[in-house]
Amino acid sequence: MEGKQKKIAKKTAFYAILVILALIWIVPMFTLTATALKSKQDFYSGLSLFKLPENIAWSNFVNAMTKGRLFTYMKNDLIVTCLKVPLGIFAGALAAFALTRLNIRHRTGIFIFFLIGMMLPMQVALVPINVIFSKLKLLNTYFGLFYVYVGFGISYAILILRGFMRGIPKDIDEAAYIDGCSKWQLFIRIIFPISKPAVATLLITDFLATWNEYLLASVIINDNAKKTVPVGLMTFVGEHGTDYGYLCAGVLISVIPVLIVYLVFQRYFVEGMAGAVKS
């Protein structure tokens, strides 16, 4: 009887913790949504953050897309993200394949060298990047932003994909070579497709990180017509004062692409992370 009570107490505590964690996540999202639906008059009337207004201000969303130029910012961000994420993952997969399947010397040392890129704070590179990109005329260009994103993101891609590929049995390689596969065919037709869970994991995390990156984008892109979403949203504060409903509406709209990517690839997410940390 005592053991049963202990099990019930543990389960109750577990669910209580889950409820608390859910509230920690839900409450900010609810206040963000409620704020996006309020007009300026609702803020001046002292309406609580946790209350919905009587008259929903749908115009906040329309103005964010038109007057706030959010559609342009989202288009710019999609161009950079849709270039950087697939190419960055493919480059990381090639490096991970070489480190796990090819007979190259000093593989561990090369892997550590790649990992050093994750240890370098991007803040220390801002001034050199600005100076070099200015001389190369890469400021205010999509390529300049894409190039630096790939450089800072490839270490993480290699870390995840190398861990996953190390878990793939080497017998598959031998069977493929016997059937006449070249190393390139082994990578394209066998190893890369098998690594789909890790690739899906990277698609979600890398898309989210690239879409929401602010610091590098604010340094490299100054042209308002080429700004990405995080940098563009900051103009809402300067240009439109304290209209928080307008700002929050823009934030909610900007979340949609990330949510779509997550819903498409989320079924592979846990499997990919689990496989990536093996060995």
Protein Blocks (a to p, Z undefined) as FASTA:
>chain_A
ZZmmmmmmmmmmmmmmmmmmmmmmmmmmmmmmmmmmpcfklmmnopafkbccfbdcfklm
mmmmmmnommmmmmmmmmmmmmmmmmmmmmmmmmmmmmmmpccehklmmmmmmmmmmmpc
fklmmmmmmmmmmmnopghifklmmmmmmmmmmmmmmmmmmmmmmmpcfklmmmmmmnop
afklmmmmmmmmmmmmmmmmmmmmmmmmmmmpmklmmmmpmbfklccfklmmmmmmmmno
jalklmmmmmmmmmmmmmmmmmmmmmmmmmmmmmmmgZZ
